[in-house]
Amino acid sequence: MMSGPGIVAYLALSTLLFGIGIAGVLLRRSPLIVMLALEIMLNASNLALIAFSRHWADGDGQIFALTVMVVAASEAVVGLGLIVAMSRRKL
C-alpha cells in the first residue's frame, strides 16, 4: 500500500501548474517570463509523469521525466543565451 497523497492530488496540482504556465505564456510579453512559464509547464508534465509512474509501479515514467529535465535544461541555456544576446544588442 502506498502512503501519501493519491494520484488525483498529484494530477490536480500538475493541471494547476500547467494552467499557470499557459497563462504566463499567453499573457506576458517578456521573453524571460515566457521562459519561466515554459519551465513551469515542463515541471507540471514531469509531475504527471512521476505520478503515473508511481501509480503503475513502473520506472518508465521516471526515465521519461529525466529526459524532459534534460530538454528543459537545454532550453533554459539556449533561451537565456538568446535573451542576453538580444539585450546586449539593444544597448
C-alpha positions as CSV (number, residue, x, y, z in Angstrom):
1,M,0.0,0.0,0.0
2,M,1.3,3.4,-0.9
3,S,1.4,6.2,1.6
4,G,0.9,9.8,0.9
5,P,-1.4,11.6,-1.5
6,G,-3.1,9.7,-4.2
7,I,-2.7,10.1,-7.9
8,V,-5.6,12.5,-8.1
9,A,-3.9,15.1,-5.9
10,Y,-0.7,15.0,-8.0
11,L,-2.6,15.3,-11.2
12,A,-4.7,18.2,-9.9
13,L,-1.5,20.0,-8.8
14,S,0.0,19.2,-12.2
15,T,-3.0,20.6,-14.0
16,L,-2.9,23.8,-11.9
17,L,0.8,24.3,-12.6
18,F,0.3,23.7,-16.3
19,G,-2.6,26.2,-16.4
20,I,-0.4,28.8,-14.7
21,G,2.3,28.2,-17.2
22,I,-0.1,28.6,-20.1
23,A,-1.4,31.8,-18.6
24,G,2.2,33.1,-18.3
25,V,3.0,32.3,-21.9
26,L,-0.2,33.8,-23.3
27,L,-0.4,36.9,-21.1
28,R,3.2,38.1,-20.8
29,R,5.5,39.7,-23.4
30,S,8.8,39.5,-21.6
31,P,10.9,36.6,-23.0
32,L,12.3,35.8,-19.6
33,I,8.8,35.5,-18.1
34,V,7.7,33.3,-21.1
35,M,10.7,31.1,-20.5
36,L,9.9,30.7,-16.8
37,A,6.3,29.9,-17.7
38,L,7.5,27.2,-20.1
39,E,9.7,25.8,-17.3
40,I,6.6,25.6,-15.1
41,M,4.7,23.7,-17.9
42,L,7.6,21.3,-18.3
43,N,7.7,20.7,-14.5
44,A,3.9,20.1,-14.5
45,S,4.3,17.4,-17.1
46,N,7.2,15.9,-15.1
47,L,4.9,15.8,-12.0
48,A,2.2,14.0,-14.0
49,L,4.7,11.5,-15.4
50,I,6.1,10.7,-12.0
51,A,2.6,10.4,-10.6
52,F,1.6,7.9,-13.2
53,S,4.9,6.0,-12.9
54,R,4.3,5.7,-9.1
55,H,0.7,4.7,-9.6
56,W,1.6,1.9,-12.0
57,A,4.7,0.9,-10.1
58,D,6.8,1.3,-13.3
59,G,10.0,3.2,-13.8
60,D,9.4,4.2,-17.4
61,G,7.7,7.5,-16.4
62,Q,10.6,8.4,-14.3
63,I,13.1,7.8,-17.1
64,F,11.0,9.9,-19.4
65,A,10.8,12.7,-16.8
66,L,14.6,12.7,-16.6
67,T,14.6,13.1,-20.4
68,V,12.2,16.1,-20.1
69,M,14.5,17.6,-17.5
70,V,17.4,17.4,-19.9
71,V,15.4,19.1,-22.6
72,A,14.3,21.8,-20.1
73,A,17.9,22.5,-19.0
74,S,18.9,22.8,-22.7
75,E,16.1,25.1,-23.4
76,A,17.0,27.3,-20.5
77,V,20.6,27.6,-21.5
78,V,19.8,28.4,-25.2
79,G,16.9,30.7,-24.3
80,L,18.9,32.7,-21.7
81,G,21.8,33.0,-24.1
82,L,19.5,34.4,-26.8
83,I,17.9,36.8,-24.3
84,V,21.3,38.1,-23.2
85,A,22.4,38.5,-26.8
86,M,19.2,40.4,-27.7
87,S,19.5,42.7,-24.6
88,R,23.2,43.5,-25.4
89,R,22.2,44.3,-29.0
90,K,19.7,46.9,-27.8
91,L,22.3,48.8,-25.9
